[in-house]
Amino acid sequence: MPGEDNARLVADFLDELWNQGSLAIIDQLTAEDYVVHIPQGDLLGREALKAVVKFYFERFSSISVGIEQQTSQDSQVVTRIEWDIALNLRVQPFVKEINRKIPARGVSIDRIDNGQIAESWNMLDMLYSLYNIQELSRDPNYVRILLSVKNCPPCPAGQTCIQDHCKKN
């Protein structure tokens, strides 16, 4: 059935791209004029998607995607996705790495045309992601590193600052 074939195409695309890290799959399984609709705006063409994927691979130590549920009808495939993103911060002067996983959930709707993904609509559950980032931020080492990335405010009593800022106060 065409719907089942289309669902397999999307599943293979997600696996190869995010779990295997293959950018070549973009050229193989997406149409030349591929469009991705995301809340921040539209990504037009394969090269735009490649740039975004490279950005994510550079920012996160690992990314994996699991398909929680998938349904298809004719040329449309709807996929409920669970992302498992590892955040790995290496900020000087710390030698210690903070490596935490931040799960995220999302839905992708893909339109298939002539055996390729022609158009996608992607949405991540930002409230769920923000909750997980909030949980991660309860780690005092993580909070100190985040503060050090910016000009940190004066440290609360009992907290050791890693910048010279608080040593002068």
Phi, psi and omega in degrees: 000141181300320180299316179294321177297320179294320178297319178297320178301313180294318179298317178297319179300311181298317180296309182297319183288303189271321183275326181261345178072030183265107175287337181298334181295335178298314179291329183283319190248002176245150178291156182301324180258035182305139179231133174245123177262119177231162182304329182282347182142184182263141171261120185255113175094165182297319184295326178295318178295318179301319180297318179293316180298315177301318178303313179295317180296329178284331186270334183242143182287334173202150177222130172222152184233135174238143178268117180275323181199145180213138177219151181217151175211121181055242184265002183254135176233127177249127184231127172266124191242141170247118177267142173236102187250127178261124177264123182232107180259127173235095184244129177287149009271011179288141171266329182294137176261142173258114183235108182228149176264137178239106178285149177218150179239150180201174177229137176236134173244122183241140175253125182258135179222123179053043175076013177226155176283118184264328185205141179226145172240118184239137179220127173261146175282094185293326179297319178297317179295316180296322176301315181293324176293321177298316178299318178298323184290351177288345176287116184299328177294321178295316180299317180297321179293317178301318179296325183289339180290327178256181172284103188289146175285170177306138184285143175295157180304137178087355179255136180269128179273149179258000179252163178291342183309306184283336179292333180279335182281000000 
